Every structure is written in structure tokens, then in C-alpha cells.
């Protein structure tokens, strides 16, 4: 932490005073306040446990899955990295696995719903001719076999040649594909009026979806343990605007705190008797400074006080990491410089100084802008 003398010397250097002359920025009239920037994150590993019935069509060997008796008490080690990607652990309740023969099918087959087990479905004996589609199949008899008194005109745009009609015998009158019939035998059933069922290919049965055609299935009670990281971002400044973070950079003398696991909790915040992975409410726990023996550093004590409201236990939390950085800035005002505020930022090899407008100057500029606006409006009205 910079001393008052170091802070004033930094401001003098920032003003360009030769040799940091005390007269350029005397200690008398200077007002120094200290402000802390804290940035980082609290990463919690949050766990959820659910139990339900699992199903698998056919047979399955579940010996590779861990077994449990009480899902809530099943021990899962805390993760080394609370920020690790989402993970899922599946378990089998001991004694719950049961293999069954499918009672709604026969060896994995069931009657086809479309043909009702017959294997065949009804079909049309004839289909319209692909050439004339049954319209004007013959210009003389129109497929009836009896010639009309006046032949019909060729369809507009027709280019195909016509042939002798096999029904009425008219030359150059019939469609070349059906020769005046207007239809042809169905190519699927050959005119028999029935065809193999497309769903069962004529077999009358189909595979049973429920058991995947195996005739068996397995059921068991499954426990699922899901862990995923939840990140709480920390960015706080004590009595400084949020843009104060933009005044800093990585080269500044940031201090860092990185605690994982038990060290990231205030003391008395764990309850070893509550079962694996459980903790008590931390909102009334002792300060983090006591937990980490950091009370000797007043800045870190303030960091701990600012973090404490965020350190409450979240349902399902099994591990956490507290990783933050903090930097103490000095805000300097001077009676001889009423329009400026000097912010001293510790850094290496020497502190930096950022100069900003004082609130007084900002208000004066705002008032001036308002007066200018009022004058412009008044002149505009006079001119109109």
C-alpha cells in the first residue's frame, strides 16, 4: 500500500514538477482517500441427484455401472477443478435390475397393423394411361367403342402421333400408349386387385418397436449425478465509478487471491456430519480473513468483507474456487486544483496517475451546456 508521501510524490511527477517539488502540490490542502477495486469470480460446482426407472430394449450388461443403496449418501469425490465442464455419472440401484420377456409380441414380432396380418392389401386393377391420362384416349369414340358423328379435335399442343383405335377401329385417332383404352393394367398387382403389404413386405408381421424385435427388455432403477460449474462474477469498486477498472492494466500492482476447496469457505461453514458433499449455510459464518489468516492486510480484510455476502452456500454445492484480484487506488483532490481529481494507481516501477474532472467541474460544464442550449432555443424562437 502506498504511503501518503508516495501518493503526493506521484501526483507531483504527473504534473511535471521539477524534482517533484513540494511547492507544486503541497501537502497542505491535499485530501487523500483510498478505494479498492476487486475483480474476479467465484466458481461453484453444483450437483443434482435424480432417481428414476430406466429401460433398455433387448438385453444389456449393467455390471460396468456403479451400484448404490441410498443415492443421497453415495460418495462422489469433490472435483479437483470446480470449473470443470459438466459431467454426468450414472448408477444402478442394487437389486433393481430385472429382465423381462415381452408379453405383447411373439419373439419380437407382432401382426402388421396395415394388412392386419394378411400380408396383402387391396389394389386397383387398372390405372389411367400415362400418355392420355384417360382423357381423349380416342378422338373418334373416347374409349367407348362407338364412334361419334364428329371426331374430337386434337388437344392443343399435342405433338405425339396417334394410332388405330382397337375399340372402334378409327385410324389416326387413338393414344399411342393405350390404343384407345384410356387405362392400363396396374403394374404392381398385374390387375389382380391385391398386392403385397408394403409395411410387412407380405409377411404379415413386423418388428415390435418396444422390445426392438428381441422379445425381451431390461428395467432398473437408475441414479444420475450431474455436476456443472456456476460462475458468479465479481467486479466491485468502493466509491469509485465502474469505469475505474478501465484506468488500470495488467502491469499495475494487482494482488491476487486463489483459494480452492475448503480454503474457499469461511470457517465453520462445513458440516462433516451432513453427508458427502453437503455444507451448512455460510451467511452467518466467520469472516474469510479469519479462515485464511489474512487479517494483517487491511486491503485483504476489505476484500474478505466484500466477498462474504457472496459466499453463502448454494443448494447442491460440492466444491468452489474463489479467484479474485484487488488493487488499492488513491483518490487525491487539492484545494488549489478544484477542477481536477488525481487517481494514483500502484504499479511497477512507479505508480501511475490518471487525471479526471472533478464533480464540481463536471457540474459547471453541464450548467454551461444547458445555458448554451437555452440561448440557442431563445434565439431560434426570436428568428421565427
One Martini backbone bead per residue (centre of mass of N, CA, C, O) as a GRO file, in nm:
protein
  384
    1UNK     BB    1   0.096   0.036   0.023
    2UNK     BB    2   0.070   0.359  -0.015
    3UNK     BB    3   0.181   0.642   0.086
    4UNK     BB    4   0.125   0.968   0.111
    5UNK     BB    5   0.399   1.054  -0.006
    6UNK     BB    6   0.385   0.876  -0.260
    7UNK     BB    7   0.131   1.003  -0.375
    8UNK     BB    8   0.226   1.299  -0.399
    9UNK     BB    9   0.474   1.238  -0.575
   10UNK     BB   10   0.312   1.125  -0.816
   11UNK     BB   11   0.153   1.382  -0.879
   12UNK     BB   12   0.395   1.565  -0.930
   13UNK     BB   13   0.503   1.404  -1.168
   14UNK     BB   14   0.241   1.434  -1.337
   15UNK     BB   15   0.282   1.760  -1.344
   16UNK     BB   16   0.601   1.817  -1.391
   17UNK     BB   17   0.765   1.859  -1.144
   18UNK     BB   18   1.062   1.951  -1.048
   19UNK     BB   19   1.161   1.710  -0.844
   20UNK     BB   20   0.898   1.705  -0.696
   21UNK     BB   21   0.781   1.970  -0.595
   22UNK     BB   22   0.609   2.069  -0.317
   23UNK     BB   23   0.495   2.346  -0.426
   24UNK     BB   24   0.315   2.220  -0.662
   25UNK     BB   25   0.196   2.005  -0.423
   26UNK     BB   26   0.096   2.046  -0.138
   27UNK     BB   27  -0.005   1.896   0.148
   28UNK     BB   28  -0.155   2.132   0.187
   29UNK     BB   29  -0.489   2.065   0.071
   30UNK     BB   30  -0.477   1.764   0.070
   31UNK     BB   31  -0.690   1.480  -0.035
   32UNK     BB   32  -0.707   1.140   0.086
   33UNK     BB   33  -0.838   0.846  -0.069
   34UNK     BB   34  -0.933   0.503  -0.046
   35UNK     BB   35  -0.963   0.244  -0.306
   36UNK     BB   36  -1.127  -0.059  -0.408
   37UNK     BB   37  -1.051  -0.315  -0.636
   38UNK     BB   38  -1.266  -0.592  -0.745
   39UNK     BB   39  -1.180  -0.895  -0.930
   40UNK     BB   40  -1.366  -1.189  -1.054
   41UNK     BB   41  -1.444  -1.525  -0.917
   42UNK     BB   42  -1.708  -1.763  -0.837
   43UNK     BB   43  -1.675  -2.116  -0.839
   44UNK     BB   44  -1.926  -2.360  -0.869
   45UNK     BB   45  -2.009  -2.691  -0.783
   46UNK     BB   46  -2.312  -2.830  -0.897
   47UNK     BB   47  -2.538  -3.072  -0.762
   48UNK     BB   48  -2.746  -3.337  -0.900
   49UNK     BB   49  -3.004  -3.575  -0.788
   50UNK     BB   50  -3.150  -3.858  -0.960
   51UNK     BB   51  -3.445  -4.080  -0.982
   52UNK     BB   52  -3.523  -4.371  -1.198
   53UNK     BB   53  -3.655  -4.537  -1.465
   54UNK     BB   54  -3.502  -4.776  -1.668
   55UNK     BB   55  -3.457  -4.865  -2.027
   56UNK     BB   56  -3.402  -5.174  -2.233
   57UNK     BB   57  -3.385  -5.311  -2.530
   58UNK     BB   58  -3.331  -5.616  -2.452
   59UNK     BB   59  -3.004  -5.666  -2.367
   60UNK     BB   60  -2.795  -5.588  -2.063
   61UNK     BB   61  -2.484  -5.495  -1.927
   62UNK     BB   62  -2.445  -5.342  -1.584
   63UNK     BB   63  -2.154  -5.396  -1.446
   64UNK     BB   64  -2.016  -5.103  -1.520
   65UNK     BB   65  -2.202  -4.989  -1.304
   66UNK     BB   66  -2.258  -4.841  -1.030
   67UNK     BB   67  -2.363  -4.906  -0.701
   68UNK     BB   68  -2.656  -4.844  -0.489
   69UNK     BB   69  -2.867  -4.762  -0.202
   70UNK     BB   70  -2.816  -4.442  -0.144
   71UNK     BB   71  -2.799  -4.167  -0.326
   72UNK     BB   72  -2.737  -3.940  -0.112
   73UNK     BB   73  -2.482  -4.131   0.009
   74UNK     BB   74  -2.318  -4.133  -0.235
   75UNK     BB   75  -1.984  -4.119  -0.300
   76UNK     BB   76  -1.833  -3.819  -0.444
   77UNK     BB   77  -1.574  -3.671  -0.534
   78UNK     BB   78  -1.433  -3.390  -0.539
   79UNK     BB   79  -1.335  -3.168  -0.751
   80UNK     BB   80  -1.040  -3.028  -0.849
   81UNK     BB   81  -1.224  -2.859  -1.060
   82UNK     BB   82  -1.499  -2.655  -1.036
   83UNK     BB   83  -1.477  -2.561  -1.363
   84UNK     BB   84  -1.557  -2.799  -1.490
   85UNK     BB   85  -1.722  -2.967  -1.691
   86UNK     BB   86  -1.989  -3.123  -1.747
   87UNK     BB   87  -2.119  -3.405  -1.556
   88UNK     BB   88  -2.207  -3.767  -1.573
   89UNK     BB   89  -2.348  -4.004  -1.340
   90UNK     BB   90  -2.422  -4.351  -1.355
   91UNK     BB   91  -2.649  -4.564  -1.171
   92UNK     BB   92  -2.730  -4.864  -0.976
   93UNK     BB   93  -2.961  -5.016  -0.806
   94UNK     BB   94  -2.955  -5.249  -0.587
   95UNK     BB   95  -3.166  -5.507  -0.713
   96UNK     BB   96  -3.326  -5.364  -0.980
   97UNK     BB   97  -3.269  -5.569  -1.189
   98UNK     BB   98  -3.488  -5.659  -1.477
   99UNK     BB   99  -3.582  -5.927  -1.677
  100UNK     BB  100  -3.798  -5.948  -1.973
  101UNK     BB  101  -4.065  -6.072  -2.136
  102UNK     BB  102  -4.249  -5.999  -2.400
  103UNK     BB  103  -4.616  -5.977  -2.387
  104UNK     BB  104  -4.689  -5.820  -2.688
  105UNK     BB  105  -4.529  -6.056  -2.834
  106UNK     BB  106  -4.357  -6.276  -3.083
  107UNK     BB  107  -4.040  -6.285  -3.091
  108UNK     BB  108  -4.061  -5.963  -3.181
  109UNK     BB  109  -4.351  -6.000  -3.311
  110UNK     BB  110  -4.621  -5.840  -3.497
  111UNK     BB  111  -4.895  -5.755  -3.630
  112UNK     BB  112  -4.993  -5.595  -3.898
  113UNK     BB  113  -5.178  -5.303  -3.920
  114UNK     BB  114  -5.243  -5.275  -4.225
  115UNK     BB  115  -5.316  -5.602  -4.294
  116UNK     BB  116  -5.376  -5.781  -4.038
  117UNK     BB  117  -5.179  -6.034  -4.131
  118UNK     BB  118  -5.223  -6.103  -4.447
  119UNK     BB  119  -4.998  -5.944  -4.655
  120UNK     BB  120  -5.237  -5.797  -4.804
  121UNK     BB  121  -5.360  -5.543  -5.031
  122UNK     BB  122  -5.545  -5.341  -5.190
  123UNK     BB  123  -5.600  -5.292  -5.551
  124UNK     BB  124  -5.583  -5.173  -5.860
  125UNK     BB  125  -5.642  -5.295  -6.177
  126UNK     BB  126  -5.636  -4.997  -6.290
  127UNK     BB  127  -5.476  -4.733  -6.478
  128UNK     BB  128  -5.407  -4.458  -6.606
  129UNK     BB  129  -5.285  -4.335  -6.874
  130UNK     BB  130  -4.977  -4.180  -6.926
  131UNK     BB  131  -5.052  -4.030  -7.196
  132UNK     BB  132  -5.387  -3.939  -7.150
  133UNK     BB  133  -5.532  -3.988  -6.867
  134UNK     BB  134  -5.829  -4.073  -7.010
  135UNK     BB  135  -5.816  -3.834  -7.221
  136UNK     BB  136  -5.871  -3.867  -7.538
  137UNK     BB  137  -5.797  -4.168  -7.632
  138UNK     BB  138  -6.028  -4.109  -7.854
  139UNK     BB  139  -6.152  -3.906  -8.110
  140UNK     BB  140  -6.406  -4.095  -8.186
  141UNK     BB  141  -6.498  -4.265  -7.889
  142UNK     BB  142  -6.365  -4.222  -7.601
  143UNK     BB  143  -6.351  -4.549  -7.521
  144UNK     BB  144  -6.643  -4.691  -7.613
  145UNK     BB  145  -6.657  -4.797  -7.942
  146UNK     BB  146  -6.830  -4.543  -8.035
  147UNK     BB  147  -6.885  -4.341  -8.282
  148UNK     BB  148  -6.886  -4.027  -8.354
  149UNK     BB  149  -6.990  -3.796  -8.575
  150UNK     BB  150  -6.766  -3.613  -8.437
  151UNK     BB  151  -6.456  -3.550  -8.410
  152UNK     BB  152  -6.221  -3.470  -8.209
  153UNK     BB  153  -5.995  -3.258  -8.115
  154UNK     BB  154  -5.693  -3.193  -8.071
  155UNK     BB  155  -5.491  -3.121  -7.844
  156UNK     BB  156  -5.329  -2.861  -7.746
  157UNK     BB  157  -4.992  -2.930  -7.833
  158UNK     BB  158  -4.998  -3.191  -7.971
  159UNK     BB  159  -4.735  -3.428  -8.110
  160UNK     BB  160  -4.828  -3.701  -8.101
  161UNK     BB  161  -4.899  -3.981  -8.248
  162UNK     BB  162  -5.162  -4.161  -8.384
  163UNK     BB  163  -5.372  -4.452  -8.375
  164UNK     BB  164  -5.538  -4.730  -8.398
  165UNK     BB  165  -5.836  -4.824  -8.274
  166UNK     BB  166  -5.932  -5.115  -8.090
  167UNK     BB  167  -6.248  -5.039  -8.063
  168UNK     BB  168  -6.336  -4.866  -8.348
  169UNK     BB  169  -6.098  -4.836  -8.587
  170UNK     BB  170  -5.979  -4.566  -8.595
  171UNK     BB  171  -5.773  -4.364  -8.757
  172UNK     BB  172  -5.568  -4.153  -8.612
  173UNK     BB  173  -5.707  -4.149  -8.281
  174UNK     BB  174  -5.521  -4.294  -8.083
  175UNK     BB  175  -5.339  -4.361  -7.832
  176UNK     BB  176  -5.017  -4.499  -7.834
  177UNK     BB  177  -5.038  -4.654  -7.546
  178UNK     BB  178  -5.366  -4.757  -7.528
  179UNK     BB  179  -5.541  -4.767  -7.795
  180UNK     BB  180  -5.824  -4.636  -7.649
  181UNK     BB  181  -5.865  -4.731  -7.343
  182UNK     BB  182  -5.739  -4.520  -7.100
  183UNK     BB  183  -5.599  -4.785  -6.977
  184UNK     BB  184  -5.414  -4.991  -6.740
  185UNK     BB  185  -5.262  -5.220  -6.594
  186UNK     BB  186  -5.141  -5.280  -6.306
  187UNK     BB  187  -4.795  -5.301  -6.228
  188UNK     BB  188  -4.819  -5.437  -5.941
  189UNK     BB  189  -5.076  -5.660  -5.968
  190UNK     BB  190  -5.177  -5.724  -6.271
  191UNK     BB  191  -5.505  -5.705  -6.198
  192UNK     BB  192  -5.574  -5.859  -5.906
  193UNK     BB  193  -5.634  -5.640  -5.655
  194UNK     BB  194  -5.350  -5.725  -5.522
  195UNK     BB  195  -5.085  -5.664  -5.271
  196UNK     BB  196  -4.817  -5.637  -5.106
  197UNK     BB  197  -4.735  -5.531  -4.811
  198UNK     BB  198  -4.522  -5.260  -4.742
  199UNK     BB  199  -4.467  -5.307  -4.429
  200UNK     BB  200  -4.424  -5.650  -4.440
  201UNK     BB  201  -4.372  -5.778  -4.728
  202UNK     BB  202  -4.607  -6.015  -4.681
  203UNK     BB  203  -4.571  -6.146  -4.380
  204UNK     BB  204  -4.774  -6.001  -4.141
  205UNK     BB  205  -4.516  -5.894  -3.987
  206UNK     BB  206  -4.350  -5.699  -3.728
  207UNK     BB  207  -4.149  -5.525  -3.553
  208UNK     BB  208  -4.105  -5.459  -3.215
  209UNK     BB  209  -4.035  -5.161  -3.073
  210UNK     BB  210  -4.017  -5.201  -2.763
  211UNK     BB  211  -3.798  -5.461  -2.810
  212UNK     BB  212  -3.653  -5.451  -3.095
  213UNK     BB  213  -3.719  -5.764  -3.175
  214UNK     BB  214  -3.631  -5.956  -2.909
  215UNK     BB  215  -3.852  -6.017  -2.664
  216UNK     BB  216  -3.691  -5.814  -2.470
  217UNK     BB  217  -3.625  -5.656  -2.140
  218UNK     BB  218  -3.486  -5.386  -1.932
  219UNK     BB  219  -3.502  -5.297  -1.581
  220UNK     BB  220  -3.419  -5.002  -1.371
  221UNK     BB  221  -3.266  -4.819  -1.118
  222UNK     BB  222  -3.164  -4.481  -1.169
  223UNK     BB  223  -2.879  -4.286  -1.100
  224UNK     BB  224  -2.812  -3.926  -1.122
  225UNK     BB  225  -2.505  -3.735  -1.152
  226UNK     BB  226  -2.481  -3.380  -1.171
  227UNK     BB  227  -2.220  -3.157  -1.288
  228UNK     BB  228  -2.181  -2.792  -1.264
  229UNK     BB  229  -2.085  -2.480  -1.337
  230UNK     BB  230  -2.098  -2.173  -1.135
  231UNK     BB  231  -2.075  -1.824  -1.209
  232UNK     BB  232  -1.949  -1.550  -1.008
  233UNK     BB  233  -1.913  -1.225  -1.074
  234UNK     BB  234  -1.652  -0.991  -0.984
  235UNK     BB  235  -1.721  -0.621  -0.962
  236UNK     BB  236  -1.570  -0.380  -0.752
  237UNK     BB  237  -1.613  -0.037  -0.620
  238UNK     BB  238  -1.513   0.202  -0.384
  239UNK     BB  239  -1.641   0.501  -0.462
  240UNK     BB  240  -1.620   0.427  -0.770
  241UNK     BB  241  -1.643   0.411  -1.079
  242UNK     BB  242  -1.660   0.158  -1.309
  243UNK     BB  243  -1.435   0.296  -1.496
  244UNK     BB  244  -1.183   0.236  -1.316
  245UNK     BB  245  -1.094  -0.024  -1.463
  246UNK     BB  246  -0.992   0.134  -1.725
  247UNK     BB  247  -0.734   0.261  -1.568
  248UNK     BB  248  -0.622  -0.019  -1.582
  249UNK     BB  249  -0.368  -0.287  -1.574
  250UNK     BB  250  -0.158  -0.562  -1.571
  251UNK     BB  251   0.097  -0.383  -1.463
  252UNK     BB  252  -0.025  -0.355  -1.214
  253UNK     BB  253  -0.043  -0.399  -0.850
  254UNK     BB  254  -0.181  -0.670  -0.823
  255UNK     BB  255  -0.367  -0.871  -0.614
  256UNK     BB  256  -0.399  -1.225  -0.520
  257UNK     BB  257  -0.670  -1.472  -0.504
  258UNK     BB  258  -0.650  -1.845  -0.450
  259UNK     BB  259  -0.919  -2.065  -0.370
  260UNK     BB  260  -0.972  -2.411  -0.282
  261UNK     BB  261  -1.221  -2.544  -0.134
  262UNK     BB  262  -1.202  -2.505   0.198
  263UNK     BB  263  -1.055  -2.220   0.162
  264UNK     BB  264  -1.330  -2.094   0.021
  265UNK     BB  265  -1.438  -2.111   0.312
  266UNK     BB  266  -1.562  -2.035   0.581
  267UNK     BB  267  -1.561  -2.103   0.885
  268UNK     BB  268  -1.804  -2.329   0.984
  269UNK     BB  269  -1.910  -2.412   0.673
  270UNK     BB  270  -1.893  -2.708   0.765
  271UNK     BB  271  -2.050  -3.050   0.763
  272UNK     BB  272  -1.948  -3.365   0.828
  273UNK     BB  273  -2.252  -3.480   0.920
  274UNK     BB  274  -2.421  -3.431   0.626
  275UNK     BB  275  -2.260  -3.561   0.418
  276UNK     BB  276  -2.172  -3.585   0.112
  277UNK     BB  277  -2.139  -3.263  -0.020
  278UNK     BB  278  -2.221  -3.098   0.240
  279UNK     BB  279  -2.351  -2.778   0.369
  280UNK     BB  280  -2.381  -2.506   0.541
  281UNK     BB  281  -2.473  -2.206   0.619
  282UNK     BB  282  -2.265  -1.902   0.545
  283UNK     BB  283  -2.392  -1.618   0.628
  284UNK     BB  284  -2.283  -1.653   0.955
  285UNK     BB  285  -1.998  -1.663   0.914
  286UNK     BB  286  -1.687  -1.616   0.927
  287UNK     BB  287  -1.449  -1.449   0.817
  288UNK     BB  288  -1.216  -1.494   0.570
  289UNK     BB  289  -0.973  -1.385   0.730
  290UNK     BB  290  -0.980  -1.614   0.943
  291UNK     BB  291  -0.952  -1.857   0.748
  292UNK     BB  292  -0.665  -1.722   0.608
  293UNK     BB  293  -0.492  -1.530   0.776
  294UNK     BB  294  -0.549  -1.193   0.660
  295UNK     BB  295  -0.578  -0.950   0.876
  296UNK     BB  296  -0.305  -0.788   0.824
  297UNK     BB  297  -0.460  -0.701   0.561
  298UNK     BB  298  -0.669  -0.448   0.498
  299UNK     BB  299  -0.747  -0.501   0.206
  300UNK     BB  300  -0.819  -0.803   0.245
  301UNK     BB  301  -1.036  -0.749   0.453
  302UNK     BB  302  -1.221  -0.602   0.250
  303UNK     BB  303  -1.248  -0.831   0.053
  304UNK     BB  304  -1.381  -1.026   0.251
  305UNK     BB  305  -1.627  -0.845   0.311
  306UNK     BB  306  -1.729  -0.839   0.010
  307UNK     BB  307  -1.754  -1.159  -0.022
  308UNK     BB  308  -1.939  -1.273   0.199
  309UNK     BB  309  -2.229  -1.242   0.059
  310UNK     BB  310  -2.125  -1.462  -0.173
  311UNK     BB  311  -2.063  -1.728   0.032
  312UNK     BB  312  -2.306  -1.873   0.014
  313UNK     BB  313  -2.483  -2.150   0.008
  314UNK     BB  314  -2.559  -2.374  -0.248
  315UNK     BB  315  -2.753  -2.587  -0.375
  316UNK     BB  316  -2.533  -2.861  -0.431
  317UNK     BB  317  -2.268  -2.780  -0.324
  318UNK     BB  318  -1.914  -2.924  -0.352
  319UNK     BB  319  -1.746  -2.681  -0.485
  320UNK     BB  320  -1.476  -2.422  -0.487
  321UNK     BB  321  -1.364  -2.105  -0.635
  322UNK     BB  322  -1.152  -1.829  -0.536
  323UNK     BB  323  -1.085  -1.568  -0.786
  324UNK     BB  324  -0.898  -1.275  -0.716
  325UNK     BB  325  -0.845  -0.921  -0.755
  326UNK     BB  326  -0.655  -0.639  -0.610
  327UNK     BB  327  -0.674  -0.265  -0.585
  328UNK     BB  328  -0.525   0.026  -0.451
  329UNK     BB  329  -0.657   0.343  -0.464
  330UNK     BB  330  -0.593   0.698  -0.502
  331UNK     BB  331  -0.773   0.988  -0.404
  332UNK     BB  332  -0.701   1.322  -0.523
  333UNK     BB  333  -0.734   1.640  -0.372
  334UNK     BB  334  -0.727   2.010  -0.418
  335UNK     BB  335  -0.764   2.336  -0.337
  336UNK     BB  336  -0.580   2.436  -0.595
  337UNK     BB  337  -0.755   2.190  -0.767
  338UNK     BB  338  -1.090   2.191  -0.819
  339UNK     BB  339  -1.100   2.049  -1.131
  340UNK     BB  340  -0.936   1.800  -1.005
  341UNK     BB  341  -0.865   1.443  -1.022
  342UNK     BB  342  -0.641   1.213  -0.862
  343UNK     BB  343  -0.530   0.889  -0.969
  344UNK     BB  344  -0.356   0.642  -0.793
  345UNK     BB  345  -0.156   0.373  -0.937
  346UNK     BB  346  -0.015   0.101  -0.866
  347UNK     BB  347   0.328   0.023  -0.980
  348UNK     BB  348   0.566  -0.081  -1.228
  349UNK     BB  349   0.810   0.114  -1.100
  350UNK     BB  350   0.562   0.320  -1.086
  351UNK     BB  351   0.321   0.516  -1.034
  352UNK     BB  352   0.011   0.615  -1.159
  353UNK     BB  353  -0.170   0.891  -1.326
  354UNK     BB  354  -0.514   0.993  -1.321
  355UNK     BB  355  -0.701   1.247  -1.485
  356UNK     BB  356  -0.999   1.408  -1.369
  357UNK     BB  357  -1.288   1.537  -1.328
  358UNK     BB  358  -1.458   1.712  -1.125
  359UNK     BB  359  -1.771   1.746  -1.011
  360UNK     BB  360  -1.767   2.053  -1.029
  361UNK     BB  361  -1.684   2.070  -1.329
  362UNK     BB  362  -1.910   1.897  -1.443
  363UNK     BB  363  -2.140   2.088  -1.353
  364UNK     BB  364  -2.041   2.339  -1.503
  365UNK     BB  365  -2.055   2.216  -1.788
  366UNK     BB  366  -2.354   2.145  -1.777
  367UNK     BB  367  -2.456   2.434  -1.728
  368UNK     BB  368  -2.333   2.557  -1.982
  369UNK     BB  369  -2.482   2.377  -2.185
  370UNK     BB  370  -2.765   2.469  -2.096
  371UNK     BB  371  -2.731   2.771  -2.163
  372UNK     BB  372  -2.675   2.730  -2.461
  373UNK     BB  373  -2.942   2.593  -2.528
  374UNK     BB  374  -3.127   2.822  -2.436
  375UNK     BB  375  -3.011   3.034  -2.631
  376UNK     BB  376  -3.075   2.889  -2.895
  377UNK     BB  377  -3.382   2.876  -2.853
  378UNK     BB  378  -3.431   3.180  -2.825
  379UNK     BB  379  -3.319   3.264  -3.101
  380UNK     BB  380  -3.504   3.087  -3.271
  381UNK     BB  381  -3.770   3.224  -3.185
  382UNK     BB  382  -3.700   3.511  -3.279
  383UNK     BB  383  -3.659   3.432  -3.586
  384UNK     BB  384  -3.969   3.304  -3.605
   0.00000   0.00000   0.00000
